[in-house]
Amino acid sequence: MRVPSEASGRLSDAWRFCVGTGRFELALRRDYQDSLALIQREIGFRHIRGHGLLSVGAGVHQPYEYAGARHVRHSFTYVDQVIDAYLELGIRPFVELGFMPSGLASGDQTVFW
């Protein structure tokens, strides 16, 4: 590995504006929340962007059957918990509505993936 003999410039601090994270349901884990709190204390950033808000693990779309009929319940409990945890740390979420649950999809054909 070649090491430069002098600095090539100043590193922009654009990363302080927004950082990325993994799937939304990861933010429900205590170890994730503890790590995020540590990082926020040490370096700080304003926004966080993750994906999979509508994924099965986030529990938003919950189909069930009752009396022989198909029903759906929508629950935003986990979404509220994650968003509240972000806001308590002074982080504003960049909400991505991705990964359509099969129960909401019009079919299994995808556009890009």
Secondary structure, DSSP 8 states (H G I E B T S, - for coil): ----SS-------GGGTEEEEEEGGGGGSHHHHHHHHHHHHHT--SEEEEE-TTSGGGT-EEEEEETTEEEEEE--HHHHHHHHHHHHTT-EEE----S--TTT-S-S--S--
